[in-house]
Amino acid sequence: MAQAQSRLNAVQPALRHGSALTLAGGALLVCVWVACWVPVDTDSGLIEALWFLPGIGVVGAIVANASGTGGGVVFVPVFNALRDHGVMALDPLQVVAVSMGIQAFGMSLGALRWTDRLHHQHEPGPLEARVRASDYWRVCALVLALSLPALLATQRLVAFDGRAVLLGYKSFSIVLGCALVVATWTVNRAVPERDRLARIDLAMLAAIAIPGGVLTALFSVGIGELVAFYLFLRHYPVVLCVGTACIVSAASVVAGLAWHIEAGTVQWEVVLLAAPGAMLGAFLARPIALALGPRRLKTAGGAWIALSALYLLWLNRG
């Protein structure tokens, strides 16, 4: 109880703190959201029918930005379920498009919040480590340099059997999520966090960047999930794991959204309704993650990835 109260006391200043970076970035995102209403045609009847989407945006963004896995792990299952239940008729490509559109707002604000935390780190607790800014930006630059070209090329040049790729990827996610939970409570439970990025980890991040970009192009989720969970498994601090994953996810979905806008696959009513909730959820996610603490956060994140993967596999059965 005392440890939990101590952690909560450490988080309270973070709840009150708002950096110029977060405030300016949030204001810009709100302006972009308002501006998006002008050039697009919207169906007032559909907007009325989808009144619940802001709430989904909040929940999705909290999960996405607290764990760094990207909002697609929430939005893709939700929108597939809504389609299957006849609430709205989005084909798989449109599901990816709206997921990227919502994440463009939510993950961008989440990336700003975690980067703010990087520059306002508190004294590390027992077994915790401080994140070096050079390591933080090195991960982002390395992953994006390889994943973005892969994402853009996949969108424009490659035709995949999306269902087969999804089944393989989510099967891997189940294994990865379970491995993270097991590692958190066994080999990583009583050892200090790593305070310096190792060369082998840079090599591994480079190796997962290209397939991560391909997966993000196909499903709107992939690169952030892989980066976050690799760094979690290697027992790096939460700020490095989640913050870098949010940045690469945000940059990836913004870049990928451009192709969908050009192709006309974005259902704007869905994006514009869910985006405010996504931004609110992104703002709340960091304090929630810090209040949970590294061990609970890794456990919850691993469990969510495994369960959401099982649900997606169930949706695509047959």
N, C-alpha and C positions, 0 to 999 in steps of 0.2 A: 504493500500500500504506500509506504514512504517513498519507494522508488518511483511509483507511478505519479505521485503528487509532485515529486521533484522534476520529473519529465514534463508534466503539465505546466509547472511554473516556468520552465525554460522555454516552452512554446508560446506562452502568453505574449511576450514582447514581439514575437514574430507575427502574431495576429494583429498587433497594433501597428507594426512597421510597414510602411509602404514607400518604396524607393521611387525616385523620379523615373527610373527605367520602367518599372511596372505601371506606374500611373500614366506616363506618356504613351507607353505601348497599348495599355488598355483603352485609353481615350481614342487612339488611332483606330483600333479594332472596332470600337463602337461606331466611329465615323464611317468606316468601310461598310459595316452592317447596314447603317441607315442608307448609305449611297446605293447599296445593292437593290433596294426596293424600287428605285427609280427606273432602271432600264429593263427590268424583267416583268413579264406578264404573270400575274398570280390569279388563282381561282379562289374567290372568297368562300365558296362552299367547301372546298377542300381544306382551306385554312380553318374553318369552323369545325370540321370533322376531326382535324388533327390537333385539337386544343391541348392534348396531353403531352405533346412533344417537348415543350420546355422542361418538364420534369424529367423526361428521359435524357435530355441534354445535360442536366445537372448531375444525375447519377452516373452517366457515361463518362463525363469529364472528371468526376471525382476519382472513379476507378482508374481512368487512363492516366491522369496526372499525378496520382498518389503512387502509382506503381511504375509509370514510365512505359507502359505497354501499348499505349495508343488507344484511341476511342473505338477503333474498329472491333476490338474484342467485345464491346457492348453493342455498338450500333449494327454491325452486320447480323448477329443473331436476332436482334429486336426487329429489324426491318424485314428480314426473311420471315420471321414469325407473323408480322403484320400482313405480309403478302399472302402467306399460306392461309391466314384466317380471313382474307378478303377485305381487310381494312383499307389497303391501298395497293394498287397494282404496279409495283416496281420490279422490273426485270433485274437479273443479277448485275448487269453493268450499271444500271441506275442506282442500285444499292451501294456499289463501290463509290459512285460519284457523290451521292449525298453524304456518305460517311466521310469522304475526303473534305467535302465542303464544311461540315460541322466541325471536324477536327482542325481545319484551317484556323478557325476562331479559338476553339478550346485549347488545343495543344500549343498554339502560339502564346497565349496568355500564360499557360502553365510553364512554358520554357522561360518566359521572363521572370516568373515567380521563383523558379529554382535557381536561375542565374543570379538573382538578387540574393538568395540565400548563400550562394557561393562566396559572395563578397561581404556577407554579414554572418559568418559562422560563429556559433557559440563554442565555448570551451568543450572539447570532446569528453564524453563520459567514459566509464570503465570499458575497456576493450574497443572503444571507438577511435577513429582517426580523423584528422583534419584533411580536407581535400586541397591539393595544390591546383591553382588556377591553370598552370601550364598543362597539367594532365587533363583537366576538364576540356580545354579547348583543343588539345591534341586528339582526343577521342572524337570530338565532333567533326573536326576537319578531315581526319582520316576516313571515317565512315562515310561522310557525305561525298567526298571526292570520288568514291567508288560506287556508292549506292545510287546516287542521283542519275548518272549516265545509264546505269542498268535499268532503273525505273522508267526513264524517258524512252529508252530504246525498246523496252518490252511493250509499252503502250502503243508504239508506232509500227513496230516491225514483226512482233512475235505473236503467233496464234497458238494458244495452249488449250489443252483439254482441262478447263478450269476445275471441273469436278474432281478429276484424278489428282491434280495438284493440291486442291483443298484437302482431300482425304489424307494424302501423304503428309502435308504440312501440319494438319491438326493432330494426326497420330503422333508426330514428333513432338508437338506441343504438350500432349498428355505426358509423355515420358519426361520432357523438360520440366514441366510444372511439378510433377511428383519428385523428381530428382532434387529440385530446389528445396522443397519442404523437408525431405530427408536430410539433405546436407545442412540445412539451417539448424536442425535439432540434434545433429550428430557431430560431424567433423568440424563444423564452423561454430559450434555452440559456445565454446570456452576459449577461443583463440582471438587475438587482436585483429582488427580490420587492417587491411593493407593500406599503407600510407603513401605508397609510391607505385606508379604504373610500371609494370614489368614489360620487357621487350616481347616476351612470348605472348602477352595479352594484346599488344598492338598487332602482332602477326595474326592472332586469332580473330580480332575485330576486323582486320582487313579481309580475312577469309570469309566471314559471314556477311560482309557488307553487300557484295554483289547479289547473292541469293536473297538477301533481305530486301534489296531494291526491287528485284523481280516479284517477290511475294507481295510487296506493298502495291505495286502496279496492278496486280490481279485482285487483291482483296482489301486494299486500303489499310492493311495491318501486316506487320512482318518485321520491318527493320527496327522499330523501337522495342518490340517484344524481344527480339534476339539480343540486342545490345544490353537492355536492362537485365535480362536473365543470365547472360554470360557474366556480366560484372557482379551480379548478386552471387552467383555460384562461386566466383573467385574471391568473394568476401571483401569487396571494396565498400567504402562508406555510401550511405543512402544518397547523399547529394551528388556524388559522381555517377552512381548507377541510374538514378531517376532523372536527374537534370540533363545529362547528355542524351538519354533516350528520348526525353521530351523535345529537345532541340532537333535531333535528327528526324523524329516523327513529324514535327511541325514543318520543317523545311521540305520534307518528302511529300506531304499531302498538299502543300501549297503548290509545289512544282507539278505534281500529278493532276491537280484540279484544273490547271490551264488547258490540258488536253481534253478533259471532259466538258469544259465550257465551250471549247471550239467544236466538239462533236455534238453538242446539244443534248447531253445525257443527264444534266443536273435538274432534278425536281426542286425548283427554288422554294416552293412553299415549305418543304421539309427542312431545308437548310436554314431558311430565315426564321422559322419558328423555333428550331432547336438551338440555334447559335447563341442567343442570350443566356439560356440555361447552361450551355457548355462553358461560356465564359465565367459565369458564377461558380460553377463546379470547379473549374480550373483554379479560380482564386482561393477556394476553400480547401483544395486538395493537399497543398503543401503542409499547412498546420495539422491536418488530419494524419498525414503520413508521419510527421514528426512526433505527434502524440502517441501513435501506435508503437513507435520504436522500431529499430531495424529487424528484430526477430519476428515480431507480429506482422510487420509489413511484408517481409519475405514469405511468411507462411500464408498470409491472405492472398498475396499475389500469385504464388505458386498454385494454390487451390483454385483461384479464379481462372487461371489459364487452363488448367486441366479440365475443370467443369465446363467452361465455355467451349472448349474444343470438343468435349463429348456431346454437348448440345448441338454444335454445328454438324458433327458427324451424324447425329440422329436426324437432323433436318434433311440431310442429303442422303439418307438411306434409300435403298432401292435404286 
